[in-house]
């Protein structure tokens, strides 16, 4: 049997609304995430991964994912993601900020959620990541 | 007549500073005192998983789902190390059993496996996810 790397044992409790009953043998709770690349409505911009620091030193502003002559513009790409584990979405979505390059003021910058595409080599950004908790019906009958 | 129980062998870690040859030289009274001094009785304790949780594997994730009298609005996700321990704990095990089995299955370059398992069992007994077998 292939050996695997030891990690600290962890149990993560997920509490959900009391009226969303999950039985041991039928229903399961899932988080549905819907991402649509819409940040900026199509204007050219840079996308930074990290937090905008609002101070003079731009090295504190995260990583520019669209350096040099490359730019981001919203393309409408969609990503739908389902997970049974709360927080798992952080493995495919990250947080960052949008900089429209039309001025240096804070009014041209806003927070976004970033998705790097199926291959992890693209830049998509949204201002409206949607999540929904749903009970998924199992295929057991009681 | 004594009540019959299934034969079982459990592991403890090495006890105290003496090596096995030195331990073998001790009298029964000395051995009992030595083992008591170095925590043998604690290492002999058996634990098992709380039987009111059902372990299911869903899309590669291990999830504990409460049953019985437990509140139904909580699910617990386990990482791979925890799922491994949980499966072992379907039968009574000492901490030494868990450490031995985990070392057969996992690479432990950080050397923290034993510490993690001891902390895990101690904490999860307090939270009620693991029972001490009396």
Interface residues (C-beta under 8 A of the other chain):
Chain A: X1 X3 X4 X5 X6 X7 X8 X9 X10 X11 X12 X13 X14 X15 X16 X17 X18 X20 X21 X22 X23 X24 X25 X28 X29 X84 X85 X86
Chain B: X54 X56 X58 X59 X61 X63 X64 X65 X66 X67 X72 X73 X74 X75 X76 X77 X78 X79 X80 X81 X82 X85 X102 X105 X106 X107 X108 X109 X110 X112 X113 X116 X117 X120 X124 X129
